[in-house]
Amino acid sequence: MDAVTGNEVRAQLQGVLHALEAMRPDPVSRPLQALADPAQLLTQVRNAVIAARRADRQVGPPDLLQRLNQLASVMASLEYPLGGVHWTRIDALRKQLGALIDALAPG
């Protein structure tokens, strides 16, 4: 993903949020596999924001990269320590993503 606009970041983050909202803690689901796609998409969005900044283009609020880094850290912690997915962290991540998406809403 190349450098992006705030609207593109918002749309991509909505995709991450939708994927996380589709996850449910039931014994039939495969939550660790379900985490792979949103984690990869979040990483791509973060990398695109970094590319935009390197090109001297401001994307979103000044703290966008910091917030994306925090979300990436939470995403990485969802299955650690090993022993299954931490659903309370998924809920927290959903809320943080929703708040960031709202912050990126066109004014």
Kinemage of the C-alpha trace (Angstrom):
@kinemage 1
@onewidth
@group {chain A} dominant
@subgroup {mainchain}
@vectorlist {calphas} color= white
{ca met a 1} P 0.000 0.000 0.000
{ca asp a 2} L 1.447 3.369 -0.987
{ca ala a 3} L 1.075 6.559 1.003
{ca val a 4} L -2.596 7.140 1.715
{ca thr a 5} L -5.147 9.801 2.561
{ca gly a 6} L -7.034 10.089 5.818
{ca asn a 7} L -10.190 8.755 4.152
{ca glu a 8} L -8.330 5.706 2.854
{ca val a 9} L -6.895 5.044 6.320
{ca arg a 10} L -10.376 5.328 7.789
{ca ala a 11} L -11.817 2.876 5.245
{ca gln a 12} L -9.029 0.358 5.865
{ca leu a 13} L -9.449 0.628 9.636
{ca gln a 14} L -13.166 0.010 9.223
{ca gly a 15} L -12.233 -3.248 7.477
{ca val a 16} L -10.057 -4.216 10.440
{ca leu a 17} L -12.876 -3.369 12.841
{ca his a 18} L -15.453 -5.362 10.853
{ca ala a 19} L -13.168 -8.402 10.864
{ca leu a 20} L -12.715 -8.145 14.634
{ca glu a 21} L -16.438 -7.641 15.200
{ca ala a 22} L -17.132 -10.823 13.226
{ca met a 23} L -15.067 -12.862 15.679
{ca arg a 24} L -16.979 -14.689 18.382
{ca pro a 25} L -15.718 -16.741 21.338
{ca asp a 26} L -17.370 -20.014 20.430
{ca pro a 27} L -15.730 -23.446 20.438
{ca val a 28} L -16.251 -23.948 16.688
{ca ser a 29} L -14.524 -20.732 15.596
{ca arg a 30} L -10.825 -20.502 14.802
{ca pro a 31} L -10.002 -17.124 16.334
{ca leu a 32} L -6.241 -17.273 15.866
{ca gln a 33} L -6.669 -17.779 12.126
{ca ala a 34} L -9.280 -15.019 12.053
{ca leu a 35} L -6.746 -12.581 13.544
{ca ala a 36} L -4.267 -12.951 10.679
{ca asp a 37} L -6.086 -10.835 8.088
{ca pro a 38} L -6.957 -7.853 10.313
{ca ala a 39} L -3.438 -7.887 11.783
{ca gln a 40} L -1.928 -7.803 8.306
{ca leu a 41} L -4.275 -5.039 7.181
{ca leu a 42} L -3.497 -2.950 10.272
{ca thr a 43} L 0.212 -3.346 9.544
{ca gln a 44} L -0.305 -2.257 5.940
{ca val a 45} L -2.221 0.841 7.047
{ca arg a 46} L 0.504 1.721 9.542
{ca asn a 47} L 3.193 1.299 6.889
{ca ala a 48} L 1.230 3.510 4.476
{ca val a 49} L 0.981 6.257 7.101
{ca ile a 50} L 4.740 5.997 7.637
{ca ala a 51} L 5.271 6.286 3.857
{ca ala a 52} L 3.056 9.380 3.751
{ca arg a 53} L 5.014 11.013 6.558
{ca arg a 54} L 8.300 10.234 4.843
{ca ala a 55} L 6.878 11.999 1.785
{ca asp a 56} L 6.085 15.012 4.012
{ca arg a 57} L 2.331 14.426 3.781
{ca gln a 58} L 0.282 14.694 6.939
{ca val a 59} L -2.389 12.016 7.131
{ca gly a 60} L -5.026 12.281 9.823
{ca pro a 61} L -4.470 13.760 13.265
{ca pro a 62} L -0.913 14.370 14.512
{ca asp a 63} L -1.086 11.368 16.848
{ca leu a 64} L -2.282 8.922 14.155
{ca leu a 65} L 0.957 6.954 13.915
{ca gln a 66} L 1.237 6.710 17.688
{ca arg a 67} L -2.329 5.406 17.900
{ca leu a 68} L -1.733 2.906 15.085
{ca asn a 69} L 1.371 1.664 16.904
{ca gln a 70} L -0.674 1.198 20.074
{ca leu a 71} L -3.327 -0.744 18.163
{ca ala a 72} L -0.651 -2.911 16.561
{ca ser a 73} L 0.769 -3.685 20.011
{ca val a 74} L -2.643 -4.678 21.317
{ca met a 75} L -3.250 -6.765 18.183
{ca ala a 76} L 0.047 -8.589 18.729
{ca ser a 77} L -0.894 -9.319 22.344
{ca leu a 78} L -4.244 -10.920 21.533
{ca glu a 79} L -2.909 -14.456 21.689
{ca tyr a 80} L -0.062 -14.045 24.190
{ca pro a 81} L 0.738 -15.498 26.538
{ca leu a 82} L -0.108 -18.647 24.663
{ca gly a 83} L -3.268 -20.311 25.744
{ca gly a 84} L -5.920 -18.834 23.556
{ca val a 85} L -7.292 -15.519 22.475
{ca his a 86} L -7.854 -12.830 25.090
{ca trp a 87} L -11.396 -11.676 24.333
{ca thr a 88} L -11.242 -8.727 26.720
{ca arg a 89} L -8.331 -7.391 24.658
{ca ile a 90} L -10.310 -7.884 21.452
{ca asp a 91} L -13.149 -5.868 22.960
{ca ala a 92} L -10.709 -3.123 23.985
{ca leu a 93} L -9.174 -3.137 20.500
{ca arg a 94} L -12.617 -2.837 18.917
{ca lys a 95} L -13.348 0.217 21.063
{ca gln a 96} L -9.986 1.835 20.316
{ca leu a 97} L -10.417 1.249 16.587
{ca gly a 98} L -13.904 2.730 16.693
{ca ala a 99} L -12.604 5.835 18.457
{ca leu a 100} L -9.797 6.244 15.922
{ca ile a 101} L -12.207 5.799 13.004
{ca asp a 102} L -14.433 8.487 14.514
{ca ala a 103} L -11.392 10.790 14.873
{ca leu a 104} L -10.663 10.309 11.169
{ca ala a 105} L -14.220 11.141 10.126
{ca pro a 106} L -14.423 13.946 7.570
{ca gly a 107} L -15.072 17.179 9.422
